[in-house]
Amino acid sequence: MADSRPTGQHYELRYADQLAVVVEVGGGLRRYAASGHEVLDGFAGDQRPDGGRGQLLVPWPNRVRDGRYRWQGSDLQLALTEPEAHNAIHGLLRWTSWAVREVDRSRVVVGTTLWPQPGYPFQLDVEAEYSLGPDGLSVRISARNEGQISAPYGVGQHPYFRVGAGLIDEALLTIPASGRLATDERGTPVSTKPVAGTPYDFRTPRRIGGVRLDTAFTMLLRDGRGRAVVRLADRDGAGGVDVWLGAGADHVQVYTGDTLPDPRRRRQGLAVEPMSCQPDAFRTGEGLVELAPGDSHDMHWGVTPWLRPRG
């Protein structure tokens, strides 16, 4: 019998004091908790995710202006899924079923086929692996071109994070990026600008305050493990979460949630969205992957909580 919940089956992972929940619809991440704290600003089991909450963004993250792009001599038109801004947003797989391919107590792999369709006449096999371990939650998102022609490809994910029960204004934020993308009124990039000396400079920890972010950051600064680490900490700096961006995650969108449809959710959590490419990459080519027949692409990201245990 089919699951009556709007996100289908839920797959619960456990490791030590950690709990994660992955959902069938969209293959997204509904919940992640550690040491008695909710790390994600997720969604309830009987609800649909709003604002892209925890969803996988395939085969493009963010926006394609007018939903129109040119690929290998052909003009293609995507459905305008952000009609108010006349954009195609966040890919094609957010509301499809993803089947379990592997599962155990602390790990699950879900996958689906993206079939050729109007606006995207390419066939991809896509899977997402979620695993819990000593360092927290790790995510790998993979795509393989199963078709006969090269395909344009990008990927992202849209989790929201929280520290404490209040608004994110009091939290300390670190974003290891020296550049950001300035956008027009429709949310598509118009230029790359340095963050130095601007309200977007979070290279050292800084209180979020009233800053409104719906911003793609680029020119990421990586550590010795090849990771760029976005840190969200409580106002005392004594607890928080590190969101690390690994191989394939070359950009990050950070969103304070000021325009979420439900006013009660605004600025309750901070979206930190790993992305393989820039917004509007189908049109500009910035960071876009060309997947030849049989080729694959992986993006790795994860979360390391350092929250104080409750009790």
Secondary structure, 3 states (H helix, E strand, C coil): CCCCCCCCCEEEEEECCEEEEEECECCCEEEEEECCEECECCCCCCCCCCCCCCEEECCCCCEEECCEEEECCEEEECCCCEHHHCEEECCCCCCCECEEEEEECCEEEEEEEECCECCECCCEEEEEEEEEECCEEEEEEEEEECCCCCEEECCEEECEECCCCCCHHHCEEECCEEEEEEECCCCCEEEEEECCCCCCCCCCCEECCCCCCEEEEEEECCCCCCCEEEEEECCCCCCEEEEEECCCCCEEEEECCCCCCCHHHCCCCEEEEEECCCCCHHHHCCCCEEECCCCEEEEEEEEEECCCCCC
